[in-house]
Amino acid sequence: MAVNATPSSAAPLTPLAVMQDAPVIPVIVLDDVAHAVPLARALVAGGIRMLEVTLRTPAALACIEAIAREVPDAVAGAGTVRSAADAQAALRAGARFAVSPGYTPALGQACRDLGLPLLPGVATGSEILQAQEAGYTQLKFFPAMQAGGPAMLKAWGGPFGDVMFCPTGGVSPTNAAEFLALANVACVGGSWLTPADAVRAGDWGRITELARAASTLPRASLKRS
């Protein structure tokens, strides 16, 4: 696939396409819908287009809707999707992919029925097997550092060699390269691209620079794809 190709608003997405678009998927928490569009534009300007807006605040769905409507070069996604109702609400708001902190068969089936690409969260081998049984082989490893970090992912490369991961949780500029050096890591998820103080101050230039640096991180997985 063409990594970093400009996504079409009509083109169907796959979980792998979401993960391969850039080295980092920003994990975004927004309290004010007025910040959504300028934040998305700043990230896109830095080369980051897959945007995970977490459903952790009352403004989250309105933020997804604003990004989907006003920033055509961005691909708005929903994070912290925990139920079929969350998935339905995210899709109605304009989300084109979903990310969950865990996995249940009901959530997986709901996203399949909706045609909403899902990155299910896993932290153990048993959870990987459960997600694989439902056809999911692109997974979020969460919470990455607390669940074993790069060493755990390296160990999983043997028994789960057909699975690609997006480690999230404790990932930062200081350890992102260690994760991305693994062949089974397609990208990482992180909140460092959108610091709360920069968002509050409207320092979109700083966010663009953080995105630009993140978009150039090398990935071993590209040699595998």
N, C-alpha and C positions, 0 to 999 in steps of 0.2 A: 504494500500500500504506500501511498505518497504521504509520508509523515510531514506534518505542518502544512498540508494543503488547506486552503481556505474552505471551511465547511459550508455546505449548502443547506439552507433552511429546510429544504424539501428532502434531502438525501437521508435515507435511514442510517442510523448509527448502530454499531455493535459495541459491546463492552471493550473488545480489543482495540477498536478504533479510538475510543475515548482515552484509553490508557496510553496509546502510542502517539497521540498527537503532540505531546510535549513531555519533558522529563518530570514536570511537577504539575499536579492538580491542586490549585489553591483551595484550602478549606476556609470558607468565608462565613463569618458571623456578622449580620447586619441588624442594627436596631432601628435605623432610619431609612426609609425608602428613598429619600432624597440623595443618599450616598450611592445607591445601587448602580445607576447609569454611569456616573463619572468614574466609579471604581472599575466597572467592567471595561470601559474604554481605556483606562490606564493599563489594565492587565493585557488587553489585546494589543495595545501599542508596544508592549514589551515582549510580545510573541506567545502569550498564554491565552488560549481561547476556551478550553474546557473549564468551566467555573462551577465549583460545588458550593452552592449556597445552602447552608445547613438550616434545617427546620427547627431551630432552637429558640427563635424569637417570634413574637407576634407579627413582625414585619416581613418575615422570610418569604412567604408566598407572594406578597405584593412586590417584593424585590425581584423575585424570579420573573414575575409577569413584566415588570418594567424593563429588565434586561432583554428578555425575549422579544419585546415589542420594539425597543429603541436601539439595540446594539446588534445589528444583523451579523456582524463578524464574530460575535461571541456565541458559545453554545452553553446555555444555562442548564445546569443540573441541580438536583436536590440532594442534600446530604441529610444524615440522621433520619432516614426513611425507615420506620419501624413497623408499619402495618399496611394493609391494603388501602385503608383510608388515606394514609399519608401519600401513598403512590398515586392514588386517584386525584388528590388535591394538587400534587406537584404537576401531574400531567395537564390538568385543567389550567394551571398557572403558566404553562409553557415550557416546563422542564423537558429536556430531551434525553436525560439519563438520570439514574438514581443510584445513590450509594447508601449502604446500610451498615450499622455498627455490628450487626450479627446476621444470622440467617435462620429463617423458618420456611418449611415447605409452602405455607400459606402465602407468605410474602413473595417468595419466588414465583409461585403460580400466578399471583395477582399481577406482577410485573410482566410476565409472559403474556397473559391475557390482554394486557393494556398495550403490548408492544413497546414497553419502556425498558431500555437496556439497564441492567442492574449489575452493580459490583457488590456482591454480598460480603459481609465481614466474617472473617474466620480467625481463630486463634489457636486451634488444635487440629491434629490430624483427623479426628473423628468429624469435626465440622467441615473439613475439606471434603471428606468422603460423602457427607450428606449433601453438600452443594453439588459435587460432581454427579451424584445419582440423579439430580434434577437437570443436569446438562450445563452447569456453570463451571467453567474452567478459567475464568479471569476473576480473581478474587481480591478483596481488600484484606490485608493482614493488619489486624487491629486488636488491641493497642500494640503497635509494632515493638517498641523498645521494652515495654513491660512484659511482652509475651516471648521474648527471646532474641529480638533484634536480628542483625544480619546473620548471626550464627545459626539461628533457627531456620531462616530461609535457605541457607546453604545446605543444611541437613535435609530439608524437604526436597531439595533438587533431585535426590535419588528416587524415593518412592513416588513423588508427585512431579515427575519430569515434564508432564504435559500441562502443568498449571502455571499461569503467569499471575504475579502478585503486584499490588499497589500498597506497599507498607505505609501506614499512617498512624500517628500517635507517638510523639516524642521525636519525630523526624525534624531535622533542622539543617541550616547551612553547614554545620560542622560535621554531620554524619550522613548527609544525603548521598554524597559520592560513594560512600562505602556500600550503601544499599544498591545504588544504580550500577555498581560494578558487578553485580550478580546477574547471571544469564536469565534467571527466572523472575527478575524485577523489571516490569515494563515502565513504571514510573513510580513516583512517591507522592503522597499527599502531605501538605503542610500548611500551617497558618502563618508562616513567617513572611509570606508575600504580601499580606494585608495587615500590618500591625495596627492595633486598635488606635494608637495615638495618631498615626498617619491618616487613618480614615476620619477620625474626629476633626483633625485639622484641615482636611481636604488637601493633603499633600500628595496629590496624584502623581507628581513627578517622581517622588521617592518610590512609590509603588511601581511605576513603570520601570525604574532602574532595577528594582528587586526582581521583577518579572523577567527583564532582559537577561540578568545574570542567571536566573533559574532556567531559562529556555535554552541556554548553551551548555548545560551540564551533559557530559557524555554518558551514554548508556550501553552496557554490554549487550543488552537484549536485542538491540537493533541488528546485531550480527546474526541473531537466531531467526529473525522474522523474515 
